[in-house]
Amino acid sequence: MKSIRLHSPRPCRALAGHPWAFAGEIDRAHAPIADGEAVELFETRGFSLGAGLWSNRSQISWRRYARRARPFDAAFIGEALDAALARRDADGDAAAGAAAVGVARRLVWSEADNLPGLVLDQFGGVFAAQALTAGADRALPDVRAWIERRFSPREIIFRNDAPVREREGLPLEVRTVSGKPFAPDWFRIGGVEYFLDLQGGQKTGFYLDQREQHLRVARLAKGRRVLDAFCNQGGFALQAARAGAADTLGIDSSPECIATAERNALRNGLAGNTRFLRANVFDWFTENRDSEPRFDLIILDPPPFARSKDAMAGAMRGYKEINLRALKLLTPGGLLATYSCSQRVGVEDFLAMLAEAASDARRETRVLEVTNQPPDHPVLLNFPESHYLKGAILRAE
Ligand code: SAH
């Protein structure tokens, strides 16, 4: 295995257990390394920091997959996949609602599972894999072999259409093991049937990272009038309706999402107390800014507003705006379940933003719960980038 070395003894994140080394941190005097090749990183005194996958194109030159040097081969990949599966099976029993969420789960989550750049989701017998880096792309045949060994897959879909692949010089393509297109189909998640487009939908087809929150928030929904803002395919709204909400309104700007949410409601016999509206949530809040409070439970689950450092200030204004408007539309004692999936927005930033929104809305607000991403999207403690989803359940008097 080729080796590389940090070029100065200055503190860098890899020395503190972080799984990345950046181009500027690495001594340039090394043999040529191919994209996706495994290399060992040494610090200046010659101690090994482990083995990682190389990229010539990304600013993140090295992503660690193992603490000691070993080839990134079928044996390693199989072991890492087994460990990821065992981690889920162990955590799954302890996690609230695990029985109900069944076999729709994330099996592999990149660096947090020692397989940098690889995402693998399971929807019953169907598996959706994404390779985001050259190293992960090389692993796909071994990933396929492992899935076929461990499960009897109905289909494996390679969702290699994420735009970040272009920056790694990888082609954008979606293909299946069978070679046939995978038609949208019904999948049961947490007791609700969803019509999922695993081949063409957002992410790998479903926001698996929110499925525990769908059930958590539904436990608060009985008899309440519910607004599910940024509803996608209706996860929160449908679970709330199923749990006995008085009525629910779901809003999303995507016409496809609204059509699917309506279809899901019909299929689950929930069309009687759900309504879905295609609208921009910001515009909808502006149009309804002077309305009397009329929701008892509001869910805000927007897309990541802060995708870059420069976008932070605007993102925080966006978060504050929707949270302020939502608080104003809540009846006294009403509940707000609010989330941010921006990796750059920390829990403290998020709570500080909510405090400002509550102050401006003149609502005395209590924190019932601060929520986290589910254990099948593991947070690696020395890798803050792995912690992206946070939320809070609030009561506004
Ligand atoms: N709550 C969903 C996931 C939401 S993902 C769940 O639990 O499954 C974010 C959603 O916001 C996407 O469906 C996207 O179409 C929608 N969206 C993005 N910008 C929007 C806007 N300005 N107004 C309304 N919806 C928006």
Boltz pocket constraint, residues with backbone or C-beta under 6 A from the ligand:
constraints:
  - pocket:
      binder: B
      contacts: [[A, 206], [A, 207], [A, 210], [A, 229], [A, 230], [A, 231], [A, 232], [A, 233], [A, 234], [A, 235], [A, 236], [A, 251], [A, 252], [A, 253], [A, 254], [A, 257], [A, 279], [A, 280], [A, 281], [A, 282], [A, 301], [A, 302], [A, 303]]
      max_distance: 6.0
